[in-house]
């Protein structure tokens, strides 16, 4: 799934040129990875189905890239892997901001109607929260899904990386094992542990 023409050496060359004052270097870098980043944005947007009437893939991509570029002025990712992980972080944060703004635009009466099934619906979301094909359809699920994406940042780094690659980037476990030079069993264990940890954190927060 990684862009084959963006090796770590090429990435560093782009970033060094840009920081040295070559403004075209950043545009060249973003053009090189545009298809990959757009795929990532579309894949991540699936986790916020209620957001689709208010924002699309291009909205997410534009907002997150503005954040990303500001960060690149301060932090230089060491590897291509770090570059895409950082891009995913900014897309996740942009998604959460878009979701909060969209929630404020929804009529209070709609929120009240959705809350009738809120308890059972929330339980379903917590149960399936790590299945990217599970898309909450009720307005009341906004809060659960925003909090889920926030909690991803609280995972231990090894689990957070696996969640990022599977849930946000759409990688297969075999690909991740090859990237990290570990066994598929290790990747599967980190993925399952992360799922259990996230479910537990959500359960604790929404059952208060």
Legacy VTK file of the C-alpha trace (Angstrom):
# vtk DataFile Version 3.0
C-alpha trace
ASCII
DATASET POLYDATA
POINTS 208 float
0.000 0.000 0.000
2.990 2.344 0.414
3.875 4.550 -2.543
6.704 2.700 -4.227
8.330 5.868 -5.558
8.658 7.523 -2.139
11.607 5.896 -0.482
12.991 7.339 2.721
15.915 8.827 0.782
13.576 10.570 -1.688
11.390 11.829 1.157
14.384 13.330 2.957
15.582 14.984 -0.246
12.196 16.671 -0.727
12.094 17.880 2.878
15.667 19.146 2.864
15.087 21.062 -0.370
11.913 22.605 1.029
13.555 23.668 4.270
16.424 25.161 2.287
13.961 27.483 0.555
12.919 25.462 -2.506
9.153 26.011 -2.300
8.527 23.738 -5.288
9.890 20.762 -3.327
6.863 20.589 -1.022
4.449 20.658 -3.970
6.429 17.895 -5.660
6.318 15.812 -2.485
2.563 16.232 -2.024
1.933 15.464 -5.704
4.027 12.308 -5.358
1.925 11.036 -2.449
-1.413 12.618 -3.397
-3.140 9.403 -4.510
-2.014 7.594 -1.361
-3.129 10.454 0.909
-6.491 10.733 -0.831
-7.048 6.997 -0.410
-6.155 7.371 3.258
-8.611 10.269 3.680
-11.437 8.330 2.010
-10.727 5.237 4.111
-10.690 7.224 7.355
-13.871 9.099 6.458
-15.708 5.768 6.448
-15.378 5.776 10.236
-17.579 8.890 10.371
-20.606 8.087 8.162
-22.733 10.767 9.839
-20.164 13.315 8.709
-20.663 12.705 4.977
-23.536 15.199 4.501
-21.308 17.922 5.964
-17.819 17.144 4.600
-16.259 15.031 1.873
-12.882 13.463 1.202
-11.451 16.637 -0.340
-12.503 18.710 2.687
-10.729 16.281 4.983
-7.634 16.130 2.789
-7.309 19.900 2.480
-7.784 20.614 6.179
-5.476 17.872 7.371
-2.742 18.801 4.886
-2.722 22.387 6.178
-2.122 20.979 9.656
0.455 18.530 8.331
2.502 21.159 6.490
2.694 23.320 9.611
4.040 20.325 11.527
6.592 19.512 8.823
8.150 22.929 9.392
9.024 21.780 12.920
9.298 17.996 12.729
11.053 16.099 9.943
9.847 12.469 9.724
12.855 10.155 9.659
11.283 7.534 7.397
8.491 7.118 4.883
6.683 5.066 7.520
6.904 7.986 9.964
5.671 10.367 7.247
2.451 8.443 6.614
1.862 7.791 10.301
2.116 11.538 10.929
-0.261 12.231 8.040
-2.781 9.828 9.597
-2.526 11.607 12.952
-3.424 14.945 11.366
-6.277 13.424 9.380
-7.656 11.913 12.558
-7.504 15.273 14.329
-9.135 17.044 11.389
-11.891 14.412 11.364
-12.589 15.000 15.024
-12.834 18.761 14.493
-15.126 18.288 11.480
-17.320 15.930 13.499
-17.611 18.386 16.380
-18.586 21.194 14.013
-21.114 18.976 12.237
-22.648 17.930 15.537
-23.238 21.576 16.466
-25.118 22.058 13.185
-27.546 19.204 13.869
-30.905 20.298 15.264
-31.395 19.509 18.975
-34.639 17.708 18.073
-32.655 15.292 15.921
-30.312 14.586 18.792
-33.278 13.943 21.075
-34.878 11.533 18.601
-31.625 9.660 18.167
-31.143 9.336 21.914
-34.187 7.042 22.162
-31.986 4.215 20.944
-28.802 5.739 22.322
-28.057 3.143 24.977
-28.398 0.046 22.790
-26.815 1.801 19.827
-23.863 2.900 21.896
-23.362 -0.668 23.043
-23.282 -1.848 19.413
-20.691 0.762 18.510
-18.514 -0.188 21.478
-18.771 -3.840 20.507
-17.825 -3.291 16.853
-15.674 -0.216 17.263
-12.575 -1.718 15.684
-14.403 -3.038 12.630
-14.032 -0.342 9.967
-17.068 -1.738 8.156
-19.209 -1.023 11.219
-20.634 2.453 10.647
-22.843 4.071 13.299
-25.913 5.584 11.667
-27.477 7.508 14.583
-26.689 11.109 15.369
-26.060 10.117 18.974
-23.078 8.024 17.860
-21.053 11.128 17.030
-19.808 11.362 20.600
-18.758 7.708 20.753
-16.839 7.833 17.492
-15.123 11.142 18.198
-13.993 9.789 21.550
-12.836 6.531 19.937
-10.497 8.398 17.585
-9.198 10.477 20.491
-8.470 7.350 22.517
-6.378 5.852 19.721
-3.714 8.423 20.657
-3.614 6.958 24.188
-2.606 3.472 23.063
0.961 2.193 23.617
3.040 3.076 20.574
3.302 -0.466 19.145
-0.467 -0.943 19.353
-1.132 2.566 18.037
0.998 1.906 14.963
-0.834 -1.330 14.197
-4.222 0.338 14.623
-3.104 3.202 12.415
-1.962 0.930 9.603
-4.972 -1.421 9.718
-7.840 0.909 10.612
-6.695 4.088 8.865
-4.330 2.948 6.125
-6.120 -0.303 5.235
-3.026 -2.514 5.474
-3.157 -6.286 5.901
-1.514 -7.941 8.883
1.008 -9.711 6.651
2.172 -6.363 5.214
2.608 -4.910 8.689
4.583 -7.953 9.836
6.967 -7.486 6.910
7.301 -3.758 7.584
8.060 -4.232 11.295
10.087 -7.411 10.717
7.965 -9.362 13.202
5.671 -12.372 12.924
2.056 -12.131 11.808
1.165 -13.604 15.192
2.795 -10.602 16.899
0.844 -8.168 14.735
-2.390 -10.052 15.413
-1.704 -9.979 19.166
-1.086 -6.199 19.132
-4.245 -5.650 17.085
-6.417 -7.719 19.419
-4.912 -6.130 22.521
-5.569 -2.659 21.093
-9.177 -3.571 20.312
-9.748 -4.845 23.821
-8.079 -1.792 25.348
-10.178 0.647 23.280
-13.417 -1.194 24.040
-12.609 -1.121 27.745
-11.829 2.608 27.703
-15.039 3.402 25.824
-17.081 1.151 28.094
-15.689 2.890 31.153
-16.417 6.384 29.809
-19.919 5.850 28.409
-21.206 3.671 31.232
-20.582 6.337 33.861
LINES 1 209
208 0 1 2 3 4 5 6 7 8 9 10 11 12 13 14 15 16 17 18 19 20 21 22 23 24 25 26 27 28 29 30 31 32 33 34 35 36 37 38 39 40 41 42 43 44 45 46 47 48 49 50 51 52 53 54 55 56 57 58 59 60 61 62 63 64 65 66 67 68 69 70 71 72 73 74 75 76 77 78 79 80 81 82 83 84 85 86 87 88 89 90 91 92 93 94 95 96 97 98 99 100 101 102 103 104 105 106 107 108 109 110 111 112 113 114 115 116 117 118 119 120 121 122 123 124 125 126 127 128 129 130 131 132 133 134 135 136 137 138 139 140 141 142 143 144 145 146 147 148 149 150 151 152 153 154 155 156 157 158 159 160 161 162 163 164 165 166 167 168 169 170 171 172 173 174 175 176 177 178 179 180 181 182 183 184 185 186 187 188 189 190 191 192 193 194 195 196 197 198 199 200 201 202 203 204 205 206 207
